[in-house]
Amino acid sequence: MLALGVDPGTATVGYGFVRENPDGTMEAVAYGAIITPPSLPMHERLKMIYTQLSDLIAQYQPERAAVESMFFGKNVTTAITVAQGRGVILLALTHAKLPIHEYKPAEIKESVSGFGAAKKEQMQEMVRMVLNLDTIPRPDDAADGLAIAITDLHNARYSAYMDES
């Protein structure tokens, strides 16, 4: 099964395609980041995210997708900007007719590292280990996208197990 994980934003959107093999191991198929220039107007940046993500979906054809849910900090302006990017991401996933799952940051950390308050460095190392990569995926947003896809595959496996019981 191939899952797409997306770490939303407007300046940088991290993504990762992770395949779960029949033996239960996972492998990174592709990962990276969509980076939009700050000099562009917001509507052009959002169009860029939609177009590039749609192209990636068409190229890799995942069976499912997952997005990190919104985390509201103290900076309302940043939250609104991320929400705009997240909306465009959800639209691209919906147009591709993918089942979409959303996970909170603590759920992702728990799923990948076993600790819901894991530090960024711990998460990156666990992503590297789970996917048997030589180096930590860069940029950080790509590692986050991979972690979201890993979480979704773990969730899919658990759900399938529970359906069988």
C-alpha positions in Angstrom: 0.0 0.0 0.0 1.3 3.5 -0.9 0.5 6.4 1.4 1.1 10.1 0.9 1.8 12.2 4.0 1.6 16.0 3.7 3.0 18.6 6.2 0.9 21.7 5.3 2.1 25.2 4.9 2.3 28.0 2.3 6.1 28.7 2.2 7.0 25.1 2.4 4.9 22.0 2.0 6.6 18.8 3.0 5.5 15.5 1.4 6.5 11.9 1.6 5.3 8.8 -0.3 5.8 5.6 1.8 5.0 2.1 0.7 4.2 -0.7 3.1 5.6 -4.0 1.7 3.8 -7.4 2.2 6.4 -8.3 4.9 5.4 -5.2 6.9 8.5 -3.2 6.2 8.2 0.4 4.9 10.2 2.2 2.3 10.3 5.8 1.1 9.3 6.0 -2.5 9.7 9.7 -2.8 9.9 12.8 -0.6 10.6 16.4 -0.8 9.1 19.9 -0.4 7.1 22.3 -2.5 8.6 25.6 -1.8 6.8 28.8 -2.9 8.7 32.1 -3.3 7.6 34.8 -0.7 7.7 37.4 -3.5 4.6 35.8 -5.1 1.1 36.9 -4.2 -0.6 34.4 -1.9 -3.1 33.3 -4.6 -0.2 32.4 -6.9 1.6 30.5 -4.1 -1.6 28.5 -3.4 -2.0 27.7 -7.1 1.6 26.5 -7.1 1.0 24.2 -4.2 -2.2 22.8 -5.7 -0.5 22.2 -9.1 2.7 20.6 -7.9 0.9 18.4 -5.3 -1.6 17.3 -8.0 1.3 16.5 -10.3 2.9 14.4 -7.6 -0.3 12.5 -6.9 -0.7 11.8 -10.6 2.9 10.6 -10.9 3.0 8.3 -7.8 -0.7 7.3 -7.5 -1.0 6.7 -3.8 -3.9 4.7 -2.4 -4.4 7.0 0.6 -3.3 10.3 2.0 -2.8 11.9 5.4 -2.3 15.5 6.5 -1.2 16.9 9.8 -4.1 18.7 11.5 -3.9 22.3 12.5 -2.0 23.3 15.5 -2.9 26.8 16.8 -0.1 28.6 18.5 -0.1 32.2 19.6 0.6 33.6 16.1 -2.8 34.0 14.5 -1.4 35.3 11.2 0.7 32.2 10.8 -2.2 30.0 11.6 -4.4 31.6 9.0 -1.6 31.3 6.4 -1.1 27.6 7.1 -4.9 27.1 7.0 -5.0 28.5 3.5 -2.3 26.1 2.4 -4.0 23.2 4.2 -7.3 24.0 2.4 -5.6 23.9 -1.0 -3.9 20.6 0.0 -7.2 19.0 1.0 -8.7 20.2 -2.2 -6.0 18.5 -4.3 -6.4 15.3 -2.3 -10.1 15.4 -2.7 -9.9 16.0 -6.5 -7.7 13.0 -6.7 -10.4 11.0 -4.9 -8.0 9.8 -2.2 -9.2 8.8 1.3 -7.9 11.5 3.6 -6.9 11.0 7.2 -5.8 13.7 9.6 -3.5 13.4 12.6 -2.5 15.7 15.4 1.2 16.3 15.9 1.2 14.3 19.2 -0.4 11.3 17.4 2.3 11.4 14.7 5.1 11.6 17.3 3.5 8.7 19.3 3.1 6.5 16.2 6.6 7.0 14.8 8.7 7.3 18.0 6.5 5.8 20.7 6.6 9.1 22.6 4.0 11.9 22.0 6.3 14.7 23.0 9.3 13.6 21.0 11.7 16.3 19.8 12.2 17.0 16.2 15.6 15.4 16.1 14.2 12.2 17.6 11.4 12.1 15.0 13.8 12.6 12.2 16.1 9.8 13.4 13.1 7.5 13.8 11.9 8.2 10.3 15.4 7.4 9.0 15.4 4.1 10.9 11.9 3.0 10.1 12.5 3.6 6.4 16.1 2.3 6.5 17.5 5.4 5.0 21.2 6.3 5.0 20.6 9.9 6.1 17.9 11.9 7.7 15.5 13.2 5.0 15.9 16.9 4.1 14.4 19.4 4.3 12.8 18.9 7.8 9.3 19.3 6.2 10.0 16.3 4.0 10.9 14.2 7.1 7.6 15.4 8.6 5.7 14.3 5.5 7.2 10.9 5.7 6.3 10.7 9.4 2.7 11.5 8.6 2.6 8.8 5.9 4.2 6.2 8.3 1.5 7.2 10.9 -1.2 6.6 8.3 0.1 3.2 7.4 0.3 2.2 11.0 -3.3 3.4 11.4 -4.4 1.4 8.3 -2.8 -1.7 9.6 -4.4 -1.3 13.0 -7.8 -0.7 11.5 -7.5 -3.7 9.3 -6.6 -5.8 12.3 -9.5 -4.6 14.3 -11.9 -5.3 11.4 -10.7 -8.9 11.3 -11.2 -9.4 15.1 
